[in-house]
Amino acid sequence: MTIQWFPGHMTRAKRQIQEKLKLIDVVFELLDARIPESSRNPMIDEIVGAKPRLVLLNKADLADAEANARWSEHYRAQGHSVLAIDSNTGTGVKEIAPRVQALLQEKIDRQIAKGMKPRPSRALIVGIPNVGKSTLINKLAGRAAAATGDRPGVTKGQQWIRTGGGLELLDTPGILWPKFEDPEVGFRLAATGAIKEEVLMIDEVACFVLRHLAAYYSDTLKERYGLASLPEAIPDIAAAVPVLEEIGRRRGCLGSGGHIDYEKAAGVLLRDLRSGKLGRITLETPVDLA
Ligand SMILES: Nc1nc2c(ncn2[C@@H]2O[C@H](COP(=O)(O)OP(=O)(O)OP(=O)(O)O)[C@@H](O)[C@H]2O)c(=O)[nH]1
């Protein structure tokens, strides 16, 4: 899904989410575990306000397990409840409902004290395009998914999905825009496929990835492409070009006249990265944060 984010669209997206907030008890902020900060909406605190929030590091299966732990700690230190999950297979997804119970316990206790039967907790998933919102909704819905719409308080066209564990989910997620200003963020979003490659040059995106891999995952990089060595330092993206060239040579990415086809080589690297063939890679570490 490609969305052109102009100021008017952002205002509308923000307003739509804030309308939905009135209906729910808890927000699931879905981030890409490989690029948590880069996949975060810049205005999320302002949009969500004081509503209880669960930060979900999705696609944790593709990210480095140690980095997942560090990022979880990072967001916990900001006062959020955090879970690392894989919405495709469902790893970690079962922990969501108990976590919501814990987050809302005081509210539930107050209802019980007033003699009320606690109603299911209601959640809204928000996140940038391609972060896995629909996949998580489907996983939470499971086979026993039942829309429970047409009740008072249900916005027209929106349905509640029963997920079990005393949790109901709004079936339409809130779509948020990513950060645009920082070029590094743009490269990370393009590398993971969150924004279309054509927005940036694919060979530049690949060189950005190579610089990161050489710094944090050099053995993986050398092994995967049979590279004898890597440059001692890759201070900038341009310095990664010889590595891309070598990968192209090793993988037979040749264009007319037998020259290395950099775009083909970049395609090989990015496909390997996104499919997990390079192993579990996190493209942003808490250290990268200013
Ligand atoms: N490996 C892995 N892939 C995932 C996970 N969650 C989602 N995906 C994949 O990520 C891609 C995007 O998932 P969607 O659920 O369509 O994302 P979305 O946020 O609903 O996307 P938009 O509709 O564009 O807003 C799909 O190819 C999913 O299979 C996960 O936890 N692990």
Ligand as a Chemical Component Dictionary entry (heavy atoms), coordinates in Angstrom:
data_LIG
# 
_chem_comp.id                   LIG 
_chem_comp.type                 NON-POLYMER 
_chem_comp.pdbx_formal_charge   0 
_chem_comp.three_letter_code    LIG 
# 
loop_
_chem_comp_atom.comp_id 
_chem_comp_atom.atom_id 
_chem_comp_atom.alt_atom_id 
_chem_comp_atom.type_symbol 
_chem_comp_atom.charge 
_chem_comp_atom.model_Cartn_x 
_chem_comp_atom.model_Cartn_y 
_chem_comp_atom.model_Cartn_z 
_chem_comp_atom.pdbx_ordinal 
LIG N1  N1  N 0 8.659  -12.153 9.250  1  
LIG C1  C1  C 0 7.576  -11.476 9.610  2  
LIG N2  N2  N 0 6.806  -10.886 8.653  3  
LIG C2  C2  C 0 5.721  -10.213 9.052  4  
LIG C3  C3  C 0 5.347  -10.083 10.409 5  
LIG N3  N3  N 0 4.220  -9.339  10.485 6  
LIG C4  C4  C 0 3.899  -9.013  9.218  7  
LIG N4  N4  N 0 4.791  -9.535  8.349  8  
LIG C5  C5  C 0 4.805  -9.366  6.880  9  
LIG O1  O1  O 0 4.908  -7.980  6.607  10 
LIG C6  C6  C 0 4.171  -7.648  5.437  11 
LIG C7  C7  C 0 3.208  -6.508  5.720  12 
LIG O2  O2  O 0 2.220  -6.956  6.625  13 
LIG P1  P1  P 0 0.767  -6.295  6.699  14 
LIG O3  O3  O 0 0.038  -6.988  7.796  15 
LIG O4  O4  O 0 0.146  -6.267  5.350  16 
LIG O5  O5  O 0 1.141  -4.808  7.117  17 
LIG P2  P2  P 0 0.165  -3.568  7.356  18 
LIG O6  O6  O 0 0.771  -2.774  8.458  19 
LIG O7  O7  O 0 -1.236 -4.031  7.552  20 
LIG O8  O8  O 0 0.331  -2.814  5.991  21 
LIG P3  P3  P 0 -0.564 -1.634  5.297  22 
LIG O9  O9  O 0 -1.849 -2.271  4.887  23 
LIG O10 O10 O 0 0.311  -1.208  4.166  24 
LIG O11 O11 O 0 -0.751 -0.525  6.293  25 
LIG C8  C8  C 0 3.487  -8.943  4.997  26 
LIG O12 O12 O 0 4.270  -9.531  3.982  27 
LIG C9  C9  C 0 3.511  -9.806  6.244  28 
LIG O13 O13 O 0 3.534  -11.190 5.967  29 
LIG C10 C10 C 0 6.203  -10.715 11.400 30 
LIG O14 O14 O 0 5.994  -10.631 12.619 31 
LIG N5  N5  N 0 7.290  -11.376 10.919 32 
# 
loop_
_chem_comp_bond.comp_id 
_chem_comp_bond.atom_id_1 
_chem_comp_bond.atom_id_2 
_chem_comp_bond.value_order 
_chem_comp_bond.pdbx_ordinal 
LIG N1  C1  SING 1  
LIG C1  N2  DOUB 2  
LIG C1  N5  SING 3  
LIG N2  C2  SING 4  
LIG C2  C3  DOUB 5  
LIG C2  N4  SING 6  
LIG C3  N3  SING 7  
LIG C3  C10 SING 8  
LIG N3  C4  DOUB 9  
LIG C4  N4  SING 10 
LIG N4  C5  SING 11 
LIG C5  O1  SING 12 
LIG C5  C9  SING 13 
LIG O1  C6  SING 14 
LIG C6  C7  SING 15 
LIG C6  C8  SING 16 
LIG C7  O2  SING 17 
LIG O2  P1  SING 18 
LIG P1  O3  DOUB 19 
LIG P1  O4  SING 20 
LIG P1  O5  SING 21 
LIG O5  P2  SING 22 
LIG P2  O6  DOUB 23 
LIG P2  O7  SING 24 
LIG P2  O8  SING 25 
LIG O8  P3  SING 26 
LIG P3  O9  DOUB 27 
LIG P3  O10 SING 28 
LIG P3  O11 SING 29 
LIG C8  O12 SING 30 
LIG C8  C9  SING 31 
LIG C9  O13 SING 32 
LIG C10 O14 DOUB 33 
LIG C10 N5  SING 34 
# 
